[in-house]
Amino acid sequence: MEKRTGAAQRSRQAHKPPQRGNGSRILVVIAVVLAVMIVGVGCGFLTATLNTKQDLEDVRPAASSQIYDINGNELANVHAEQNRVPVKISQVPEHLKDAFIAVEDVRFYDHSGVDPKGIMRAVFANITNKGVAEGGSTITQQLAKNAYLTQDRTYKRKIQEVFLALQLERKYTKDEILELYLNQIYFGQGAYGVQAAARTYFGKDVKDLDLNECAMLAGIPKSPNYFSPLNNLQAAQERKAVVLDQMAKYGYISSSTAAKTKAESLNLVKPQKQETNGLAAYFIDYVTQQMIEKYGADAVYQEGLKIYTTLDVDMQKAAEAAMQNLPTYSTDGSGNKQPQGALVAIEPSTGYIKAMVGGRGTDQFNRATMAERQPGSSFKPFVFAAALENGLTPSSTVEDKPINIGGWQPQNYSRNFNGTVTMRYVAEQSLNVPTIKIAQEVGMEKIIYLAEKMGITTFVKEGSANDMNYAVSIGGMTKGVTPLEMTSAYGTFANDGVHVEPVAIVKVLNQKGEVLEEAHPKSEQVLKKSTANNLTSMLMGVIARGTGTRANIGRPAAGKTGTTDNYQDAWFVGYVPDLVTGVWVGCDDNARMGSMTGGTTPATIWKAFMSQVVQGMPNKNFNGVYLTSVEQPVKTDDKDKKDDKDKDKDGKEQKQGKDAKSKNAGTAGEGNAPAAPVQDAVPAPTAPSPVPGGGGKKAN
């Protein structure tokens, strides 16, 4: 094809964003000069050492990639029958072109395949990060990489990409390059190119897409699995908003149009149910998507990578068997059984993910890594850890008596108060009010700071609805937390206060056997060893005689139950010295699960899994940690004595309590009578903003 300058010029005028002033011209000139110098030096190097494409039409033969477990057993052979239907650029809506240019390469019609400003920004980022941390690639460079190169993150490949981009710009017009790019990129769900994506997500041809649908599609390629609206609608909507903001910023649409479109819903095609769901299906998908984000879909599906993971097949089989303990209350419109559940098992010393179950295996939404759910009382150990760091001990006492925080009067599970109690007793019986008082003494800033250091990334610390309030101390978060992050955080307690980031991929090789990457888990001493030991001792009591007795596996173990308001989420997260496991159960639509608590089904699943996998582990104690006796509450008046009798009832009266109707499903307290059936979640009245300057979740 010959270059059609007139067509390119007309398209450039149609899509080029408005000029934003002349203030940056000097910076551009300097960047261009530096870029020319870099290119000049690179030309000699490239000519001598690299082979660029003489024929831009040649293609590389596709080869499947293999995924292996920690012992070298093959888990999956990954390949894709490409769902691709090329279309002409004239069939692509203007809004879709504009959306991609705004979010991927706003100077597309101004540069010659390589953007000097983008290069200088990338060079600076790479130097400061001491590695290839940022690409600065144009749309032309992305096309060159996806069509002709491997996805290796090396300087050699990057230089090849630059020169191929220059070749593409000489051979094709801008519109032709954009057409090739839009027909090349991967949108998840097996869809390559905008036409296949339009059919996959909206059941229509690309030419019929409106602005709302165009913005959604343009946001997907950044992370095809995570931003797929069929997998994670909330994340997809947030990404759509980013695209619309970029379009408004560069003048493709007005701010009012962007705001209006953000609020519009999507008419999505019902996803096709997976025909088969083999062993570790959710984990395999998780690893595949991580690889796609790093190297691109073509690398994973066509370049014959060998991907060695942390998964242990035997543990995975035990995890999937344990999840069979999930009850079935209903089946939703997509054919998924409810409630759903997730299980994650991590080796705390390495961060290796040894087992992962992301649901019932009938969809592609991995609840272990993508579902942000309210943690309930499983959050309380972060409060206790902060208190121990501040000098308190498990024997430190706190008054369990009524409090009023700005009109909020939180209650315990039993609606009773226990007088003077130790922190150990508070942990074992999961008392709400004393936990909040401990949080008042320590401060929410320190609690959240430590929880973030342990891997929780979902806190909201600004805005009218945020997590800087005492409701969070008992698990009423603004957004929630994923089972993967919660399990990883508890690994800090098991690992003497050292947090190790979770790892799924140990090593990746290309077809030549060359190592593309190896895992080097990041670790940090977050808590003092004495803090981790004391907390473990407290959580051992939860299993021995507290709300988690159904998780007792007959060897030293520690853990915590968690149940949310209206019984919408139930958790059990626990550990032995060499393995930490988190179990979450809940309905996808946040429906109430009868009276299910963290101490019932999740604890049962946890026990079923751990009882099986610990058989191959040494039966050892935690290092320097022992289960000690617990000091009983000290009653202060006759009313408290009456309350003590009330708490021994079987809980029937508690079920008759008026439920709080908090839209955010904040947390509830948990049972404080270990001999009774474990019913650890009776909602308390909805709380107003509990802390000045707060305004996040209102929990009980």
N, C-alpha and C positions, 0 to 999 in steps of 0.2 A: 504494500500500500504506500502511495506517495503522500507526502505531507500536504494537507489542505489548509493553507494558512488562513484563508478567508473564513472557513467554517470554524476553525479554532478561535479566531478573533471574535466572531459573533457569539460563540458559546462563552468565551471569557467575559464578554460584557454582560451576558445574561446572569452568570453565576458569581462573578467577582464581588466580594463584599465592598461596601462603601469605604472610601479612603478615611483613615483615622488620623490624618495630620502629618506634618513633616518633622516632628520632634525626634523621631528615631532614625532619620536618614544617616546621620553621622555614624551611629552604631552599626547600621546596615553596611555602610561603605567599609568600615573597619573589618566587619565580619567577612565580607566578600574578599577583601585582600588576604586575610588570614586563610580563608578557605581555598583561594587560588594557590597560595603557597603550599598548603597541605596537599592539594590535588597534584600540583607539580611534582612534589617529592614522591607522591604515591604512584604517579604514572611510571616513573622509572622502575620502582619496585614491582609494580603490577606487570609491566611488560616483561620483566626478567623472570618473574617467579610464578605468575598466575596465568591460567588459561581462561580467558573470557569467552563467552559464547559467540562463535562466528555465525551460527544459524540459530536465530531466536525461536525457531519452531521446534527444535528437538526436545524430546521429553525423556524423563528418567523412568525406567520400569518400576512399577509398584511392587512393594514387598510388605507383608504383614509384620507387625510387631508382636513380640511375646512378652507377657508379664509373668514373673515368677514370685514365689513366696520366699520367706527367709531361708528356707532349706533347699532352694533350687528347684522346687516342684513347679511345673507350669500351671498357672492359674487360668490364663486366657491367651488366645491368639486374636489379636486386634486388627481388624481390617474393615473397610467400608465399601459397600457398593454405592458409588457416588450417585446421589440424587441431584442431577444438575441438568437444567434446561436453559441453555444460553438464549439471551434476548438482545435485541438491538438497543442502543442507547436511546433511540427515539421512543421506545416503549417504556422507558423508565420515567416515572413522574419527576417533575422539577423539584418537588419537595424532598424526594429521596436523594437526588443528587446533592441538593443543598445541605441536607442533614449530614451526609457522609463527609462532604468537604468541610463543613463547620466543625465537626467533631474529630476528624482525622488529619486534615491538611488544608487549613484555611488559605494558604498561599499557593494552592495547587496550580492555578492559572497564571501565576506570576513567575514561578521558578522553572528551571530547565531540567527537572528531574531530581535535583538535589537542592535542598534549602540551606543556604549558608547560615542563616540564623539558627535553624534547627540543629545544624552540625555543631556550631559553637556551644550551644546550650548543652548538647549531649556530651561534647568533649569535656566541658567543665564539670558536668555531673559525674562522668566516668573517672576523671582525675581525682575529684574529691572523695569518691567512693572506692578508689583503688581497684577498679575493675569495670567491666562492661555493664553499667547499671542503667543506662538510658540509651535509646536508639536514635530518636529524632528523625525517624524514617518518614519520607513522603509517601503519598499514595503510589507513585511510580516505583519507589524502592520496595514497598510492600509487595507490589505486583511482581517485581523482579525476584524477590526472595521466594514467594510462594510458588511461582511458575517454574523457576529454573535452578534454585539452590537448595541445599540442605538447610536445616534450621540451627546449625551449630552457632553458638554465641562466641565467635572468635573474631579477631580483627581481620584475619584473612578473608573470611566470609563477608564481613562488612564492606571491605574494599571491593570485592567482587560485586556485591550488591550495588554499590555506587556506580561502577562503570557499566553494569548492565542497565541501570536506570538511565544513564546518559545515552546508551544505545537505543533504548526504547523510545526516548524522547526524539531522537533523530529519525526514527523509522515511522512513528505513529503520531497522529494529532492528539491533542489533549482529550478530546471526546472519545477517541478510539482507546486511549489508555484507560480512561474511566470506565468504558464499556468492558474492557478485559478484566479490570479489577472487580467490578460489580458482579461479573459472572464467575469469578475465581474464589472469593472469600467464603469461609465456612460459618454457618449460622446455627450449628447444633442440630440435633434431631436427624442427623444424616443429610441435611440440606446444604448444598453448595450453590452459591449464587442467589441473586435476589428473586428470580422467578420461582425457584424451588422453595425458597424461604417464604415467599408470599403464599404459595399453595399450602405449605406445611402449617403455618401459623394462622392464616386467615381464610384459607379455602378459596382464594381468588387469584387472578392474574396480577402481576406486579403493576401493570398499567392502571389498575382500578384502585390502588391504595390511596387512602386519604392521609392528611398530615399526621394524624395521631398514629396510624399504622406505620408510616414512613419513619417517624421518630423512634418508634419502638424497634423496628428492624435495624436502624443505624446504630443502635446501642448494643446489640447482641454480640457482634464479633469481638469486642474487647475481652469477653469471657463467655463463650457460647453456652456452657452448661449453666453457669451461675445466673446469667442474665436472660436465659430463655424463659419467656412468660409461662411456658408449659411446665417448667420446673420450679420457678421461684418468681411468682407474679409480683410480689412486693419489691424485690430487688430490680426486676425488669421495669417497674413503674418508676422507681427512683432513677434508674439509668436513663429512661425516656425523658425525665425532667431535665437531666444534665444536657442531653442533646438539644432539647428545646431552648434551654438557656443559652447554649452556644449559638444556635440559629438566631436568637434575638440579639445577642451580643454583636454579631457580625452583620446584622441588618437584613437577614433573609426573611424574617417575620417580625412582627411587632411584639412588644412585651405583653400586651393584652392578649394577643393571639396565643402566645406561649402559655400564659397563665390559664387561659380557657382550655387549651388542649391538654394540659397536665391533668386536669380534673376529669377528662373524658375516659370512659371505660372502653374496654376492648372486646370485640366479638371474636373470641378465639375458637379455632377448630378443636373439637374434643380430641385429646391425644390418643393415639393408638396404644393399646395395652401391649406390653412386651410379651412376645410369644413364649419365651423361655426365660427363666431366672435361675441360673446355676449358682454354684457355691460362690460366695463373696461377691455377688453381683453389684451391690452398692459400693463396696471398696474398689472393685475394678473400675467402676465408672468414676469414682473419686480420683483414682490415680490417673486414669485416662485424661480427665479434664485438667488435672495439674500439668500433665505433659503437653496438652494442647495449648495451654496458656503460656508455657515456656517456649515451645518449639514450633507450634502451629499444627493444625489438623493434618496437613499433608505429611509432615514428619512422622506423626503417630500412625497414620493409616497406610502410608506408602513407602516409608524408608527403612523398614525392617529393624526397628530399635529393639534392644533387649533391656527390659526394665525389671530390675530386681527390687522387690519390696520388703517391707518389714512384717508382713502378715504371716502368721503361723496357721497352717491349714488345720491342724488338730484343734487349736483354740477356736478357729472360725466355725468348725463343725459343732463344737460344744456351744458356742454362742447362738447359732441358728437353732439348735435343738432347745436351748433354754427359752428362747423367744416363743416357742410353741405354747408356753404357759399363758400367753396373752388371751384374755377372753374376747369374744365377739359380741358387741352390743348391737351393731347395725352395719349396713353396707351403704356407702355414699353413692352419689350419682355417677361417679367415675368407676364404680365397681370395687372400690377399696374398702376392706374391712376396717371397722372402727371399734375400739381405739387402735391407734398405731403405736409403735414403740421404737426405741433405738437403744443400742448397746455399743459401748466403746471400751476396749481394754488396752491399756498402755503400760509398757515397761518403764517405771519411773526413772530409772538410772540412765536410760538412753533416749527416752521419748518415743521409742518405737511403738507404732500402733500394731498390736498383735491380733486384734479381732475387731470387726466393725459390722454392725447390722443397722441399716438405715430405714427399715420399715418392713412391711409385709411382703415386699418383693413384687408388687403389682404396678409400680410406677417408677419414675426416675427422680423423684424428690427425696434426696438423702437427708432424712431427719437428723442423723447423727452429726452432720456438718452444716446443714442449712436452716434447720428449724430453731428459731430463737424463742425460747419458752421461759415462762416465769419459774424461777428456781425454788420458790417456797423456802422452807426452813433449811434446805440444803445449802443456802447462802450463809447461814449463821456461823459456820467455822471460820469464815473470813473475819467476822467480828471478834470471835474469841482469839484468833491469831493476833490481831492488832492489839487486843488487850494484853495478851501475854508479852508481846513485844514492848509494851509500855510498862512492864514490871508487875502486872498482876500474876497470880498463880491460880491453878485449878481450885485451890482452897479459899481464894478470895471471895468475900461475901457481898451480896447485893440484896436490897430490899425488894421483895416481890409484893408490891402493893399498888393501888390505883394511881395512875398518873394522867395528867391532862396536858397535852401539847397543842396549844392553839385551838382548842376545841376538839382535838382528836383524843379519844380515850381507848387505847388499844386494850385488848383482852387476851387472856390465856385460853388455851383449848377448853379447859374445864369451866371457864367463866369464874374461876375461884382464884384466890391469892394465897401464897404459901408462907408469907413472912420472910424471915432471913434465910437465904439459900446460897449455896456455894456455886461458883461458875461451873464446876463439874456437874452438879445436879441440874443446872440450867441446860447444859448441853445434852445430858442423857434424857431429860424429860421434855426438851425442846420448848421451854417456856418463852413466850413472846415478850412479856413486859420486862423481865430482867434483862433480856437481850438488848432491848431498846435502851434501857438505862446504862448498860455497858457501852453501847454505841455513843450515848451522850457524853460519857466520860472520856472516851477515846477520841471521838470526832469522826464524822463521815469521811473527811478528806483523807485521813490515814487509812481507813478501811478500804476505800476505793483505790487508793494508791497501791496498797499491797495486793489487792485482788487483780489489778491490772498487771502488776509485776508477775503474777502467777498465771497470766495468760488470758484473762477475761478482757475482751476488746469492745464489748457492746454497751459500755456505760455512756449515758448522755449527760454531759456536765454543763451544758449551756441551754438557754431557751426557757420558755415558760414551763415546759414539762421536762424535768431533769431528774437526775438521780442523787442530787445533793440533799437528801432528806432522810429522816430516820425510818421511814417505811421500807427503804431499801435494806436496812439491817436485818429485817425478817423476810427478805426476798421479794419485795414489791418493786421490781425494776421497770424502767420505762419501756425497754425493748425486750428484755429477756436475755438468755444465754443459750448457746448450743451445747448439746451433750459432749461434743468433742472438747470444747474449751473448759467445761466444768470438770470433766475427767482429768484433763491435763493439769488443771489448777490443783486438784486434790493430790496429784502426783508429787507436788511440792512437799506436802505433809509427809508422804511416805519416803521421800528422798532427803531426809535430814535438812529440809528447808531450801534445797536447791531445785529451782524450776528448770526443766529441760523442755524446749519447744517440741511439740509432737512432730514425728517424722513418719512418712509413708513410703518414701522411695530411698533405697540405700545406694543404688548405682544405676547408671544408664550407659549402655554401649551402642555405638552405631554399627552399621553392617560390616565395617572393617575391623570391629573389635576394639575400636578406640573409645576411651572413657570420655563421655560427654560431661558427666557430673558424678560426684560422690557426696554422700551425706556427711555433714559436719554439724551435728546438732548444737544449737546455741544453748548455753546453760548460764544460770546466774544464782548466786546465793541471795535469796529473797528474805528468808527468815533465819533467825538464829537457830542453831541445832537444838538448843534447849527449848525454844518455842515449839518447833516441830514435834519434839518428843512429848512435851506436856500436852499438846493438842491431840496427838495420837492416843495418849493415855486416856484423855477425856472421851474420844470417839470410840475407843474400845469398850467403854461403859455403855455406849448407845446400843451396841450389839449384845453385850452381856446381860443387861438388865433394863435398857431403856426402850425407846420407840422402835428399835431395829432388831428385836430378838428373833424375828423370823429369818434373818440373814445369818444366823449363827452356823458356822461351818466346822466347829469343833477344833479350831486352831486359832492362834492369835490373829485378830483382824479388827479393823477399825472402820467406821463408816457413819453416814448421817442420812436420815430420811428427809424428805421434803414433800409437802403437799400444799397446793395453792387454793385460793379462795374459790368456793363453789366446786371443789374437786375437779378442776380442769387439767391440772398437771400433777403427776406423781413421780417422785424420784427416789432412787437409792444409789448413793455413790460411796464406795468403800474400797478398802485395800488391805493387802497383806504386804510384807516387806518387798516382794519382787513384782507385784502386779497391782495396778489400780483399775477399777472397772466402774463405769457409770451406766445406770439404767434409767431411762425416761419412758413414761407412758402417758399418752394424751390423745385426744381426738383432733384431727386436722382442723375442724371448725370450732375448736374450743368448747365443745359441748361438755356438759357435766358427766362425770363417769360414776354415777351413783354415789357411793361413799368410799370409793377406792382411795387409799392413802399410800404414801411412800413406804410405809411399814407393811403393806400387804403384797400386792402383785409385784411391784418392782423389787422388793426385798426377796420374794420367792424366786424371781428370775435370776437375781444376782447370786443367790445361794446355789441354784441349779447349775449355773455356769461355773462359779468358783469352786464348788465341790468337785467338779470334774477336772478342771485344769490344774488345781493345786496338787493333785496326786503325783504329778511329775516334778514337783518342787520340794526342796527341803522344808521340813516342818520346823521353822525357826521363829524365835521371838524377834520383835523389833529391837534394834540396837539400843539398849539402855532404857527401854520403855516397858512398864508393867501396869497391869490392871490393878487399881487400888480401890479400897472401899470408898463409899460416898457418904458424906455427912448429910444427915436428914435435915429437912427444914426446921427452923426454930419458930414456933408459933408465938404470936404476941398478944392475942386476945381471944375471947370466946367465939367471936364471929369466925376467926380463922380456924378454930377447932371444928366448927360446923362445916366450914368449907372443906376441911380435910376428910370428913365423912362423906361429903357429897362427891368427892372425886373418885370414891371407890365404887360408885354405881356403874352400871354397864354401859352408860353413854346414851341410853335411849332418850333421856330428857335433853341431852345436848343436841340431838338430831332435830329436836323440835324448835331450836333457836331460830330466830329470824335471820335469813341469809343476807349478807351484804350484796348490793347490786352494783358493784364496782365494774365499770366497763373494761378496766385494764386487768382484771383477773389478778389482783394482788394476792399476797400469800396469806395463809392461815396458820394458826399455831398447830402444835402436834400433841399427841396423847402423852399424858404424864402419869399413866398407871400401867406399868409394864406387865402386870399379871392379867390385865383385862385384854379383850380383843383390841388389836391395834387399830384405832380409829383416830388419826392424828390431824384432822382438819375440820374444825368447825369455824366458819367465818365470823369475824367480829364486825362491828359497825364500820361503815365507810368513814375514812379519815379525811379531814380537810388538809390543806397544805401543812405538813407537820413541822417544817423548819422554815424560818424566815429566809427568803431567797431561794427556797426549794421549789416544790410544785410538781414533783414527779409522781410516781405511783403512790397510791394510797392503799396501804395494806393493813393487815391486822396481826 
